[in-house]
């Protein structure tokens, strides 16, 4: 009896648009925080790593943080 019972049990996926909608209604703060953290992490990588900034510039087709010299150059 046990083996036939296991053979008939199936796990159905329960993810649906309705479930996602209800979850976002219950905890919208976490959803918006995740978007904010994603933006922070991507911009932090651009500031930290030159190779990441170059790759991002190639993907976007424009210079990332272009024209920001940071002030006058001091020549000594």
C-alpha positions in Angstrom: 0.0 0.0 0.0 2.8 2.4 0.8 4.5 2.1 -2.6 1.3 2.7 -4.6 0.6 5.7 -2.4 4.0 7.2 -3.2 3.6 6.5 -6.9 0.4 8.5 -7.0 1.7 11.5 -5.1 2.9 14.4 -7.3 4.2 17.8 -6.4 2.5 20.5 -8.4 4.1 23.9 -8.8 2.1 26.5 -6.9 3.7 29.7 -8.3 1.1 31.7 -10.1 0.5 35.4 -10.9 -2.2 35.5 -8.2 0.4 34.2 -5.6 3.0 36.7 -6.6 0.4 39.5 -6.5 -0.7 38.5 -3.0 2.9 38.2 -1.8 3.7 41.7 -3.0 0.6 43.1 -1.3 1.7 41.6 2.0 5.3 42.7 1.9 6.0 45.5 -0.6 8.8 46.9 1.6 11.0 43.9 0.9 10.3 44.1 -2.8 11.3 47.8 -3.1 14.3 47.2 -0.8 15.5 44.5 -3.1 15.3 46.9 -6.1 17.2 49.5 -4.1 19.9 47.1 -3.0 20.4 45.8 -6.6 20.9 49.4 -7.8 23.4 50.1 -5.0 25.4 46.9 -5.7 25.6 47.6 -9.4 26.8 51.2 -9.0 29.2 50.1 -6.3 30.8 47.7 -8.7 31.1 50.5 -11.3 32.9 52.7 -8.7 35.2 49.9 -7.4 36.4 48.0 -10.4 37.8 49.6 -13.5 37.3 46.4 -15.6 33.6 46.4 -14.6 33.2 50.0 -15.6 34.8 49.3 -19.0 32.6 46.3 -19.6 29.5 48.3 -18.6 30.5 51.1 -20.9 30.8 48.6 -23.8 27.4 47.0 -23.0 25.6 50.3 -22.6 27.4 51.9 -25.6 28.4 55.0 -23.7 31.0 56.0 -21.2 29.9 55.3 -17.7 30.7 58.2 -15.3 32.2 60.0 -18.3 33.3 63.6 -17.8 33.7 63.4 -14.0 37.3 64.5 -13.5 37.0 64.9 -9.7 38.5 68.4 -9.6 41.6 70.2 -10.9 44.8 68.1 -11.4 47.7 69.1 -9.2 51.0 69.1 -11.0 54.0 69.0 -8.8 
